[in-house]
Amino acid sequence: MAASAPPPGKDKGKQPKIDYVPLEGVEDLEYYEKGGYHPVKIGDILHEKYRIVHKLGFGTYGTIWLAVDQTSRQFVAIKVGRAEHSNPLEATSIKGLQHTITFDTSTIRSVIPPLLDNFDIDGPNGKHPCYVTTVGGANLSLAKLKCHQGVFRLDVARAMAAQLVIAVAHVHEKEYVHGDVNLSNVVLRLPFDINKFSVDALYEKFGKPMRVPVVREDSKELTPAVPSECIESVWMGKTSDEIRLSDAKIMLIDFGESYQPSLEARHNSMVPRAYQPPEALHEKDPLLSFPSDIWTVACSLWDIVAWFPLFESYFSKETENITAEQVSVLGKLPPGWWSYWGRKYEIRRRQFDKDCKTKHPEEYPDMETRFDEAAQKPRRARGWEAMADGEKKAFLLMIRSMLKYRPEERATAKKVLESEWMKRWAIPEYDKIREH
């Protein structure tokens, strides 16, 4: 496990709001309330066997901790979920994914960490589900963020892309939708055996837990619901430019938004807005399913190959701007969505003519222009390999097949694996580092 995206917001209910002195690089303190986070401390013993020794990260539905299993003396990752907002089927989802149908078992166990244990703990904020898995390294989003114009070497990007699609294809084959595919939920496998370290040796190499005191704005005493200090997440990764092909082994994590469409109707997309499929943006009550995952996978594959996101150049996070970027890349929306967007947002009339051509291509460039700026130029500037014309054509064709406006027209994960770019470039690169 590793850190996922910071919480996008929450329902505060009727609880009085408490303001805290702002802290950077840690979880939202307001989540420490009834139904929210559990106040974990370094040294805590969970489930009578797991000793907390460091923090790995935090996400929408919980905090993630590095612990020592005092029975096996092995390091593990523990996600301590929010009491009232965690997915009760997360453990079931992860367990169900350990059994394969089409794919080699060792491959799946390498790209989706197995569930080692799960249990509940009681605390001042309620009952919290806990999930124990193998320890992962840095997430790909942070690996890019810590590097100027963060891109991966081309062979690294190919291998990572293949693994991500294999993982999602397996998830879909098992009749699950991941529900939150983005690079914050894709982590590097550790390039070393963490279990060869003692806790002291781990601290010496990566640093002891950095403790930041928690203080209320009104200077009143903290309640038992809130920890007295927050812990900064340990960094055990490499920046994107440091990663070589031998390091490019990844895992898809965080199944807190996973569901089975055959058993549950899902209408709200919880991925970052720039990654949400158009049906989530334009339909009043969309029925999300496997094609919705495919859209976000396409955006994530772009992020693996390119520097900046396909539909979020700089700060355009609002629906009207995201839609404008989608239109500049993919063309005119289907009739109903096109009319609705035009009626609701002035940007359509301001930026596009009646034939759906952008009036300001420098603000809303097409896909090829974005690819050259985001994928080709940063690599050439470093003296790295960039895609040749044939590979670029195959990659963009694959991405377009996944980004059809109508969900039923999008390629399935299996079809993506059968695409020319996957077969000729991505999978052969992954085969060089695949464990058999």
TADANOR-V616004 format. One record per pair of residues at least 4 apart in sequence whose ideal C-beta (glycine too) atoms are under 8 Angstrom apart, sorted by the first residue. I is the first residue (numbers start at 0). J is the second residue. Records with the same first field share a line. If there is no record, write none. Layout:
I->J ; J
This chain:
0->55 ; 56 ; 63 ; 76 ; 77 ; 78 ; 112 ; 130 ; 132 ; 134 ; 135 ; 186 ; 252 ; 253
1->55 ; 56 ; 63 ; 76 ; 135 ; 136 ; 137 ; 138 ; 186 ; 252
2->55 ; 56 ; 57 ; 58 ; 63 ; 138 ; 141 ; 183 ; 232
3->56 ; 57 ; 58 ; 59 ; 138 ; 179 ; 183 ; 184 ; 252 ; 253
4->58 ; 59 ; 140 ; 181 ; 183 ; 184 ; 271
5->26 ; 27 ; 57 ; 58 ; 59
6->26 ; 27 ; 30 ; 58 ; 59
7->59 ; 269 ; 271
9->29 ; 30 ; 35 ; 84
11->16 ; 29
12->34
14->32 ; 33
16->29
17->29 ; 215 ; 217
18->215 ; 216 ; 217
19->28 ; 29 ; 213 ; 214 ; 215 ; 216 ; 225
20->213 ; 214 ; 215 ; 216
22->28 ; 211 ; 213 ; 229
24->231 ; 232
25->57 ; 211 ; 229 ; 230 ; 231 ; 232
26->30 ; 36 ; 57 ; 62 ; 229
28->213 ; 225 ; 229
29->35
30->35 ; 36 ; 81
31->35 ; 36 ; 38 ; 124 ; 224 ; 225 ; 226
32->124 ; 224
33->82 ; 83 ; 124 ; 125 ; 224
34->81 ; 82 ; 83 ; 84 ; 124 ; 125
35->81 ; 82 ; 83 ; 84 ; 124 ; 224
36->61 ; 62 ; 79 ; 81 ; 124
37->62 ; 79 ; 82 ; 120 ; 122 ; 124 ; 127
38->122 ; 123 ; 124 ; 223 ; 224 ; 225 ; 226
39->43 ; 45 ; 51 ; 62 ; 64 ; 79 ; 226
40->51 ; 226 ; 227 ; 228
41->51 ; 52 ; 53 ; 208 ; 210 ; 230
42->50 ; 51
43->50 ; 51
44->48 ; 49 ; 50 ; 51 ; 69
45->49 ; 51 ; 66 ; 77 ; 79 ; 118 ; 120 ; 129
46->116 ; 118 ; 120 ; 129
48->68 ; 69 ; 70
49->66 ; 67 ; 68 ; 69 ; 75 ; 77 ; 131
50->66 ; 67 ; 69
51->64 ; 65 ; 66 ; 77
52->65 ; 66 ; 67 ; 74 ; 198 ; 201 ; 208
53->64 ; 65 ; 201 ; 205 ; 208 ; 230 ; 233
54->62 ; 63 ; 64 ; 65 ; 208 ; 230 ; 231 ; 232 ; 233
55->63 ; 64 ; 65 ; 76 ; 134 ; 135 ; 232 ; 233
56->62 ; 63 ; 138 ; 232
57->61 ; 62 ; 63 ; 232
58->62 ; 63 ; 78 ; 183 ; 253 ; 255
59->255 ; 269
60->80 ; 81 ; 84 ; 85 ; 86 ; 253 ; 255
61->78 ; 79 ; 80 ; 81 ; 85 ; 127 ; 255
62->78 ; 79
63->76 ; 77 ; 78 ; 79
64->76 ; 77 ; 78 ; 79
65->74 ; 75 ; 76 ; 134 ; 233
66->74 ; 75 ; 76 ; 77 ; 131
67->72 ; 73 ; 74 ; 75 ; 198
68->72 ; 73 ; 74 ; 75 ; 131
72->194
73->194
74->134 ; 193 ; 194 ; 196 ; 201
75->115 ; 116 ; 131 ; 132 ; 133 ; 134
76->112 ; 131 ; 132 ; 133 ; 134 ; 135
77->129 ; 130 ; 131
78->129 ; 130 ; 132 ; 253
79->120 ; 127 ; 129
80->85 ; 89 ; 127 ; 128 ; 129 ; 130 ; 255
81->85 ; 127
82->122 ; 124 ; 125 ; 126 ; 127
83->125
85->89 ; 127 ; 128 ; 255
86->92 ; 254 ; 255 ; 256 ; 257 ; 258
87->128
88->92 ; 257 ; 258
89->93 ; 128 ; 130 ; 254 ; 255 ; 257
90->94 ; 114 ; 117 ; 128 ; 130
91->95
92->96 ; 175 ; 254 ; 257
93->97 ; 111 ; 113 ; 114 ; 130 ; 132 ; 254
94->114
95->173 ; 175
96->107 ; 111 ; 169 ; 170 ; 173 ; 175 ; 254
97->107 ; 108 ; 111 ; 113 ; 114
98->173
99->103 ; 104 ; 107 ; 169
100->169 ; 172 ; 173
101->168 ; 169 ; 172
102->106 ; 107 ; 165 ; 168 ; 169 ; 172
103->107 ; 435
104->108
105->109 ; 434 ; 435
106->110 ; 165 ; 433 ; 434
107->111 ; 165 ; 166 ; 169
108->112 ; 113
109->188 ; 248 ; 250 ; 434
110->162 ; 163 ; 165 ; 166 ; 169 ; 249 ; 250 ; 251
111->166 ; 169 ; 170 ; 250 ; 251
112->132 ; 133 ; 135 ; 250 ; 252
113->132 ; 133
114->130 ; 131 ; 132
115->131 ; 132 ; 133
116->130 ; 131
117->128 ; 129 ; 130 ; 131
118->129
119->126 ; 127 ; 128 ; 129
120->126 ; 127 ; 129
121->125 ; 126 ; 127
122->126 ; 127
123->222 ; 223 ; 224
124->224
132->252
134->189 ; 193
135->186 ; 187 ; 188 ; 189 ; 250 ; 252
136->186 ; 187 ; 188 ; 189 ; 190 ; 235 ; 236
137->141 ; 142 ; 186 ; 187 ; 234 ; 235 ; 236 ; 237
138->142 ; 182 ; 183 ; 184 ; 185 ; 186 ; 187
139->143 ; 159 ; 182 ; 183 ; 185 ; 186 ; 187 ; 239 ; 249 ; 302 ; 303
140->144 ; 181 ; 182 ; 183 ; 185 ; 302
141->145 ; 183 ; 236
142->146 ; 149 ; 187 ; 236 ; 237 ; 238 ; 239 ; 242
143->149 ; 150 ; 151 ; 182 ; 238 ; 239 ; 302 ; 306
144->149
145->149 ; 238 ; 239
146->150 ; 238 ; 239 ; 240 ; 241
148->306 ; 377 ; 380
149->238 ; 239 ; 240 ; 306
150->156 ; 239 ; 240 ; 304 ; 305 ; 306 ; 374 ; 377 ; 378
151->155 ; 156 ; 159 ; 239 ; 242 ; 247 ; 303 ; 304
152->156 ; 240 ; 242 ; 243 ; 244 ; 378 ; 383 ; 384
153->157 ; 378 ; 383 ; 384 ; 385 ; 386
154->158 ; 244 ; 247 ; 384 ; 428
155->159 ; 242 ; 243 ; 244 ; 246 ; 247
156->160 ; 303 ; 304
157->161 ; 424 ; 425 ; 428 ; 429
158->162 ; 244 ; 247 ; 425 ; 428 ; 429 ; 431 ; 432
159->163 ; 185 ; 247 ; 249 ; 303
160->164 ; 300 ; 303 ; 304 ; 421 ; 425
161->165 ; 421 ; 425 ; 426 ; 428 ; 429
162->166 ; 248 ; 249 ; 429
163->167 ; 180 ; 185 ; 249 ; 251 ; 296 ; 299 ; 300 ; 303
164->168 ; 296 ; 300 ; 412 ; 415 ; 416 ; 421 ; 425
165->169 ; 416 ; 429
166->170 ; 250 ; 251
167->171 ; 177 ; 180 ; 251 ; 292 ; 293 ; 296 ; 412
168->172 ; 412 ; 413 ; 415 ; 416
169->173
170->175 ; 176 ; 177 ; 251 ; 257 ; 292 ; 412
171->175 ; 176 ; 289 ; 292 ; 411 ; 412 ; 413
172->412 ; 413
174->259 ; 260 ; 261
175->254 ; 257 ; 258 ; 259
176->257 ; 258 ; 259 ; 260 ; 265 ; 287 ; 288 ; 289 ; 291 ; 292
177->184 ; 251 ; 254 ; 256 ; 257 ; 292
178->254 ; 256 ; 257 ; 258 ; 265 ; 269 ; 270 ; 287 ; 292
179->184 ; 253 ; 255 ; 256 ; 269 ; 270 ; 295
180->184 ; 185 ; 251 ; 270 ; 274 ; 292 ; 295 ; 296 ; 299
181->185 ; 270 ; 271 ; 274 ; 295 ; 298 ; 299 ; 302
182->299 ; 302 ; 303
184->251 ; 252 ; 253
185->249 ; 250 ; 251 ; 252 ; 299
186->249 ; 250 ; 252
187->236 ; 237 ; 242 ; 246 ; 247 ; 248 ; 249 ; 250
188->248 ; 249 ; 250
189->193 ; 235
190->237 ; 245 ; 246
191->195
193->201
196->200 ; 201 ; 204
197->201
198->202
199->203
200->204
201->205
202->206 ; 207
205->233 ; 234 ; 235
206->233 ; 234
208->230 ; 231 ; 233
209->230 ; 231
210->228 ; 229 ; 230
211->228 ; 229 ; 230 ; 231
212->227 ; 228
213->221 ; 225 ; 226 ; 227 ; 228 ; 229
214->218
215->219 ; 220 ; 221
221->225 ; 226 ; 227
237->241 ; 242 ; 246
238->242
240->381
242->246 ; 247
243->247
244->428 ; 431 ; 432
245->432
247->432
248->432
256->269 ; 270
258->262 ; 263 ; 265
259->263
260->264 ; 265 ; 287 ; 288 ; 289
264->286
265->286 ; 287 ; 288
266->284 ; 285 ; 286 ; 287
267->279 ; 287
268->275 ; 276 ; 279 ; 285 ; 287 ; 291
270->274 ; 275 ; 295
271->275
272->280 ; 316 ; 317 ; 318 ; 321
273->298 ; 308 ; 310 ; 311 ; 315 ; 316 ; 321
274->294 ; 295 ; 298 ; 299 ; 308 ; 310
275->279 ; 280 ; 294 ; 295 ; 321
276->280 ; 287 ; 290 ; 291 ; 294 ; 295 ; 406
277->281 ; 294 ; 322 ; 325 ; 332 ; 336 ; 404
278->282 ; 285 ; 287 ; 291 ; 406
279->285 ; 287 ; 291
280->318 ; 321 ; 322
281->322 ; 332 ; 335 ; 336 ; 339 ; 340
285->291
287->291
288->292 ; 406
289->293 ; 411 ; 412
290->294 ; 406 ; 407 ; 409
291->295 ; 406
292->296 ; 412
293->297 ; 401 ; 409 ; 410 ; 411 ; 412 ; 415
294->298 ; 401 ; 402 ; 406 ; 409
295->299
296->300 ; 401 ; 412 ; 415
297->301 ; 309 ; 398 ; 401 ; 402
298->302 ; 308 ; 309 ; 310
299->303
300->304 ; 397 ; 398 ; 401
301->305 ; 308 ; 309 ; 373 ; 398
302->308 ; 309
304->374 ; 394
305->309 ; 369 ; 370 ; 373 ; 374
306->373 ; 374 ; 377
307->311 ; 312 ; 313 ; 373
308->312
309->324 ; 328 ; 366 ; 369 ; 373 ; 398
310->321 ; 324 ; 325 ; 328
311->315 ; 316 ; 321 ; 324
312->324 ; 369
315->320 ; 321 ; 323 ; 324
316->320 ; 321
317->321
318->322 ; 344
319->323 ; 340 ; 343 ; 344 ; 346
320->324 ; 346
321->325
322->326 ; 332 ; 340 ; 344
323->327 ; 346 ; 347 ; 350 ; 351 ; 363
324->328 ; 363
325->329 ; 332
326->330 ; 331 ; 332 ; 347 ; 351 ; 355 ; 357 ; 363
327->357 ; 360 ; 363 ; 364 ; 365
328->365 ; 366 ; 369 ; 402
329->366 ; 399 ; 402 ; 404
330->355
331->337 ; 355
332->336 ; 337 ; 340 ; 404
333->337 ; 404 ; 405
334->338
335->339
336->340 ; 404
337->341 ; 347
338->342
339->343
340->344 ; 347
341->347 ; 348
345->349
346->350
347->351
349->358
350->357 ; 358 ; 359 ; 362 ; 363
351->355 ; 356 ; 357 ; 358
352->356 ; 358
357->362 ; 363
359->363
360->364 ; 365 ; 368
364->368 ; 369 ; 372
365->369
366->370 ; 395 ; 398 ; 399
367->371 ; 395
368->372
369->373
370->374 ; 375 ; 391 ; 395
371->375 ; 376
372->376
373->377
374->378 ; 385 ; 386
375->379 ; 385 ; 386 ; 391
376->380
377->381
378->383 ; 384 ; 385
379->383 ; 385
386->390 ; 391 ; 394
387->391
388->392
389->393
390->394 ; 420 ; 423 ; 424
391->395
392->396
393->397 ; 418 ; 419 ; 420 ; 423 ; 424
394->398 ; 420 ; 424
395->399
396->400 ; 418 ; 419 ; 420
397->401 ; 410 ; 415 ; 418 ; 419 ; 420 ; 421
398->402
399->403
400->409 ; 410 ; 414 ; 415 ; 418
401->409 ; 410 ; 415
402->409
403->408 ; 409 ; 410
404->408
405->409
410->414 ; 415 ; 418
411->415
412->416
413->417
414->418
415->421
416->421 ; 426
417->421 ; 422
418->422
419->423
420->424 ; 425
421->425 ; 426
422->426
423->427
424->428
425->429
426->430
427->431
429->433
